[in-house]
Amino acid sequence: GGFVVTSGRFTIEAQAFAEGRNVTLIDGDGLRRMIRSAQAARSAGAGLPRQRVVAGSTGVEVAAPVAVAAAADIDVDDGSPPCPVC
């Protein structure tokens, strides 16, 4: 499915067009709610991936946040030659 997002409102025609299709319309109010929810979750630390690590010499396992790198920041050497165009 797809999403169509606007900072305003959708016309009745747009709503009718999306009805029955695999399309979700997100209007300005819905977008603001999503942004606020994401900001609240981020400030609360919710949704952070966790990994098990052994703490010190006690051998006690504790959950620790995992640093997540953006895909563009990950250098992967798969052995293929660089792109001749780039």
C-alpha positions as CSV (number, residue, x, y, z in Angstrom):
1,G,0.0,0.0,0.0
2,G,0.9,3.6,-0.2
3,F,0.5,6.8,1.7
4,V,-0.4,10.2,0.6
5,V,0.5,12.9,3.1
6,T,-0.5,16.6,3.2
7,S,0.0,19.4,5.7
8,G,-3.6,20.5,4.9
9,R,-6.8,18.6,4.2
10,F,-7.9,16.3,1.5
11,T,-10.8,17.1,-0.8
12,I,-13.9,15.0,-0.8
13,E,-12.9,13.8,-4.3
14,A,-9.5,12.7,-3.0
15,Q,-11.1,10.8,-0.1
16,A,-13.5,9.2,-2.5
17,F,-10.7,8.2,-4.9
18,A,-8.7,6.6,-2.0
19,E,-11.7,4.7,-0.7
20,G,-11.5,1.0,-1.5
21,R,-7.8,1.3,-2.7
22,N,-4.7,0.3,-0.9
23,V,-3.9,4.0,-0.1
24,T,-3.8,5.7,3.3
25,L,-4.5,9.4,3.4
26,I,-2.8,11.3,6.2
27,D,-4.0,14.9,6.6
28,G,-2.3,17.7,8.5
29,D,-3.9,16.9,11.8
30,G,-2.9,13.2,11.5
31,L,0.6,14.2,10.5
32,R,1.0,16.5,13.5
33,R,-0.3,13.7,15.8
34,M,2.3,11.3,14.3
35,I,5.1,13.8,14.7
36,R,4.2,14.5,18.3
37,S,4.0,10.7,19.1
38,A,7.4,10.1,17.5
39,Q,8.9,13.0,19.4
40,A,7.5,11.7,22.7
41,A,8.7,8.2,22.0
42,R,12.2,9.4,21.1
43,S,12.5,11.5,24.2
44,A,11.4,8.6,26.3
45,G,13.9,6.3,24.6
46,A,11.2,4.0,23.4
47,G,11.8,1.9,20.4
48,L,15.6,1.8,20.8
49,P,17.0,-1.5,19.7
50,R,18.7,-3.3,22.6
51,Q,21.4,-5.9,22.9
52,R,22.6,-8.1,25.7
53,V,26.0,-7.2,27.1
54,V,28.0,-8.6,30.0
55,A,28.6,-6.0,32.6
56,G,32.1,-5.9,34.2
57,S,33.6,-8.9,35.9
58,T,30.3,-10.0,37.5
59,G,29.1,-11.6,34.3
60,V,25.7,-10.1,34.8
61,E,23.8,-9.5,31.5
62,V,22.1,-6.2,31.1
63,A,20.2,-4.6,28.3
64,A,22.0,-1.7,26.6
65,P,21.0,0.6,23.8
66,V,22.5,-0.2,20.5
67,A,23.9,2.6,18.3
68,V,22.1,2.4,15.0
69,A,24.0,3.7,12.0
70,A,22.2,5.0,8.9
71,A,22.5,2.7,5.9
72,A,24.6,5.4,4.1
73,D,27.1,5.4,6.9
74,I,27.8,1.6,6.7
75,D,30.8,0.8,4.5
76,V,30.4,-2.7,3.0
77,D,33.2,-4.2,1.0
78,D,31.6,-7.0,-1.0
79,G,34.5,-7.3,-3.4
80,S,32.8,-5.8,-6.4
81,P,34.5,-3.1,-8.3
82,P,33.4,0.5,-7.9
83,C,30.7,1.8,-10.2
84,P,32.4,3.1,-13.5
85,V,29.9,5.9,-13.7
86,C,30.4,7.2,-10.2
